[in-house]
Amino acid sequence: MRGVTAIFHREFGGALSSPVAWVVTVLLILVLHAAFFFLGFPVGDRALPAFWTGSTASLDALFAWLPVFFAVLAPALTMGAWAEERRAGTDELLLTLPVHTRALVFGKFLAAWLLLGTITTISVLPVAWMVASIGPLDWGTVWGGLLGAWLLAAVCTAIGLATSALAREELVAFLVAAVLLIGLWSAGLFVRVLPGPLAEFAWYASPALHFLESGARGVFDLRDLAYYGLFVGGGLLFNVSVVEGRRYS
């Protein structure tokens, strides 16, 4: 447990002291808010109007953009977790510490997940308060949507860390993770043109089913929890196996 805590503080403090991370975060939050207020979500069958044109006290369009928001921000926050360690040569020192590989991976995961979840909460709540000041907002849906967003953030963080463990360069880790996450998000858009079994697989793999159709509406079931657990557990186990192999190579 002490190993996890030490790695957590190391990674979290490093992320907070990175000016690049702050600039990217602020820009993405501004883009997210602009899309909610002025663009809406004009994608697929779930097209939603912008807040100022829809005149509805709802955060649906904001939550609809979160998977895309995560597809950029999660890779940006995790790309250096392992790739930068390899580039700087500090991974060899890290792997010689008397700390189990699982603790190293889990500490990095918790730090990135907490940061991404906190940024998400900071992005959503001010908008929710503004919307509530204009019309009757369903706060139960807001809190349920935030919970679903934290779970989806865990999935994106695990995928970002797994790609960082494989890559030697931060940019490569960012691009691979972003492509994977955008691929997951867009899988639900192609359901109608895919054959039956493949369409079902694409729909299940897409955040559209497990976040937009459930968590963002304040509703959860075992299928959603299994989805989040599968991706987070699989991503972390893969990360452990890659780093463990490097420890003994």
C-alpha positions in Angstrom: 0.0 0.0 0.0 2.9 2.4 0.8 4.3 1.7 -2.7 1.0 2.7 -4.3 0.8 5.9 -2.2 4.4 6.9 -3.1 3.9 6.4 -6.8 0.5 8.2 -6.6 2.0 11.3 -5.0 4.9 11.2 -7.4 2.7 11.0 -10.5 0.0 13.4 -9.3 2.5 16.0 -8.2 4.3 15.8 -11.6 1.1 16.2 -13.5 0.1 19.3 -11.5 3.5 20.9 -12.1 3.3 20.4 -15.9 2.4 23.7 -17.7 1.7 21.8 -20.9 -1.0 19.7 -19.2 -2.6 22.8 -17.8 -2.7 24.6 -21.1 -4.2 21.6 -22.9 -6.7 21.1 -20.1 -7.9 24.7 -20.1 -8.2 24.7 -23.9 -10.2 21.5 -24.0 -12.6 22.8 -21.2 -13.2 26.0 -23.2 -13.9 23.9 -26.4 -16.2 21.6 -24.4 -18.2 24.5 -23.0 -18.3 26.3 -26.4 -19.7 23.1 -28.0 -22.4 22.8 -25.4 -23.6 26.4 -25.5 -23.3 27.1 -29.2 -22.9 23.9 -31.3 -24.8 21.2 -29.5 -24.0 17.6 -30.4 -24.8 17.3 -34.2 -23.5 13.7 -34.5 -25.4 10.5 -35.4 -28.9 9.6 -34.3 -28.3 11.3 -31.0 -28.1 14.8 -32.4 -28.8 17.4 -29.7 -29.3 21.2 -30.0 -27.0 23.7 -28.4 -28.1 25.0 -25.1 -28.9 28.5 -26.3 -31.0 27.2 -29.3 -32.6 24.3 -27.5 -33.8 26.3 -24.5 -33.9 23.2 -22.3 -32.4 22.9 -18.8 -30.4 19.8 -19.6 -26.7 18.8 -19.8 -27.3 16.1 -22.4 -25.2 17.8 -25.1 -22.3 18.4 -22.6 -22.3 14.7 -21.5 -22.5 13.6 -25.2 -19.2 15.3 -25.9 -17.4 13.8 -22.9 -16.2 10.6 -24.7 -14.5 12.8 -27.3 -13.2 15.1 -24.5 -11.7 12.0 -22.8 -10.3 10.7 -26.1 -8.0 13.7 -26.2 -7.4 14.6 -22.6 -6.8 11.0 -21.2 -4.0 10.3 -23.7 -2.5 13.8 -23.0 -2.4 13.0 -19.2 -1.1 9.4 -19.5 1.2 9.6 -22.5 4.3 10.3 -20.4 3.4 7.8 -17.6 5.7 5.1 -19.0 6.9 6.5 -22.3 8.7 9.5 -20.6 10.2 7.1 -18.1 11.7 5.0 -20.9 12.9 8.1 -22.8 14.6 9.5 -19.8 15.9 6.2 -18.6 14.2 6.5 -15.2 12.2 3.4 -15.7 15.2 1.2 -15.0 15.6 3.0 -11.6 11.9 2.7 -10.9 11.8 -1.0 -11.7 14.7 -1.7 -9.3 12.7 -0.3 -6.3 11.4 -2.9 -3.9 7.8 -2.3 -5.1 5.6 -4.8 -6.9 4.8 -4.0 -10.5 1.1 -3.9 -9.7 1.7 -1.1 -7.2 3.6 0.9 -9.8 0.8 0.5 -12.3 -2.0 1.1 -9.8 -0.3 4.2 -8.4 0.1 5.7 -11.8 -3.5 4.8 -12.7 -5.0 6.3 -9.6 -3.1 9.6 -10.1 -4.2 10.0 -13.7 -7.8 8.9 -13.0 -8.2 11.2 -10.1 -6.8 14.1 -12.1 -9.0 13.3 -15.1 -12.1 12.9 -12.9 -11.4 16.1 -11.1 -11.0 18.0 -14.3 -14.3 16.5 -15.5 -16.1 17.6 -12.3 -14.7 21.1 -12.6 -15.9 21.2 -16.2 -19.4 20.0 -15.5 -20.5 21.6 -12.3 -20.1 25.3 -13.2 -22.2 24.7 -16.3 -24.8 22.8 -14.3 -25.1 25.7 -11.8 -25.5 28.2 -14.7 -28.2 26.0 -16.3 -30.0 25.5 -13.0 -30.1 29.3 -12.5 -32.0 29.6 -15.8 -34.4 26.6 -15.7 -35.3 23.5 -13.6 -32.4 21.2 -13.9 -32.7 17.5 -12.8 -29.8 17.3 -10.4 -30.2 13.5 -10.0 -29.3 13.1 -13.7 -26.3 15.5 -13.2 -24.8 13.5 -10.3 -25.6 10.2 -12.1 -23.9 11.5 -15.3 -20.8 12.6 -13.3 -20.6 9.1 -11.7 -20.8 7.6 -15.2 -18.2 10.1 -16.4 -15.8 9.0 -13.7 -16.3 5.4 -14.7 -15.7 6.2 -18.3 -12.6 8.2 -17.3 -11.2 5.1 -15.6 -11.6 3.2 -18.9 -9.8 5.9 -20.9 -7.1 6.2 -18.3 -6.4 2.5 -18.3 -6.2 2.4 -22.1 -3.9 5.5 -22.1 -1.5 3.9 -19.6 -1.4 0.6 -21.6 -0.4 2.4 -24.8 2.2 4.5 -22.9 3.7 1.2 -21.5 4.2 0.0 -25.1 5.5 3.2 -26.6 9.0 4.7 -26.5 7.8 8.2 -27.4 5.1 10.3 -25.8 3.7 11.5 -29.1 3.3 7.9 -30.3 1.6 6.9 -27.0 -0.8 9.9 -27.3 -1.7 9.2 -31.0 -2.3 5.5 -30.4 -4.4 6.0 -27.3 -6.4 8.8 -29.0 -7.1 6.6 -32.1 -8.2 3.7 -29.9 -10.5 5.9 -27.9 -12.0 7.7 -30.9 -12.5 4.2 -32.5 -14.4 3.1 -29.5 -16.5 6.2 -29.5 -17.3 6.1 -33.2 -18.0 2.3 -33.2 -21.6 3.0 -32.3 -22.0 5.3 -35.3 -21.5 2.4 -37.7 -23.9 -0.1 -36.2 -26.4 0.3 -39.0 -24.0 -0.6 -41.7 -22.4 -3.6 -40.0 -23.6 -7.2 -40.2 -25.6 -8.5 -37.2 -22.9 -10.0 -34.8 -20.4 -7.4 -35.7 -22.9 -4.6 -35.1 -23.8 -6.1 -31.7 -20.1 -6.2 -30.8 -19.5 -2.6 -31.9 -22.5 -1.4 -30.0 -21.5 -3.1 -26.8 -17.9 -1.8 -27.2 -19.0 1.8 -27.7 -19.4 4.3 -24.8 -22.7 5.3 -26.5 -24.4 2.3 -24.9 -22.8 2.3 -21.5 -22.5 6.1 -20.9 -24.8 8.1 -23.1 -27.7 5.7 -22.9 -27.3 4.9 -19.2 -24.8 6.7 -17.0 -25.4 10.2 -18.6 -29.1 9.6 -17.8 -28.4 8.5 -14.2 -29.2 4.9 -14.9 -26.8 1.9 -14.5 -27.1 -1.8 -14.8 -24.8 -4.9 -14.5 -24.0 -4.7 -18.2 -22.5 -1.3 -17.8 -20.5 -2.3 -14.7 -19.2 -5.3 -16.5 -18.1 -3.1 -19.4 -16.2 -0.7 -17.2 -14.6 -3.5 -15.2 -13.6 -5.4 -18.3 -11.8 -2.5 -19.9 -10.2 -1.2 -16.7 -9.1 -4.6 -15.4 -7.9 -5.7 -18.9 -6.0 -2.5 -19.4 -4.3 -2.6 -16.0 -3.4 -6.3 -16.3 -1.9 -5.7 -19.8 0.0 -2.8 -18.4 1.4 -4.9 -15.5 2.4 -7.7 -17.9 4.3 -5.3 -20.2 6.1 -3.6 -17.4 6.8 -6.9 -15.6 8.3 -8.3 -18.8 10.6 -5.2 -19.0 11.6 -5.7 -15.4 13.1 -9.1 -16.1 14.3 -8.5 -19.7 
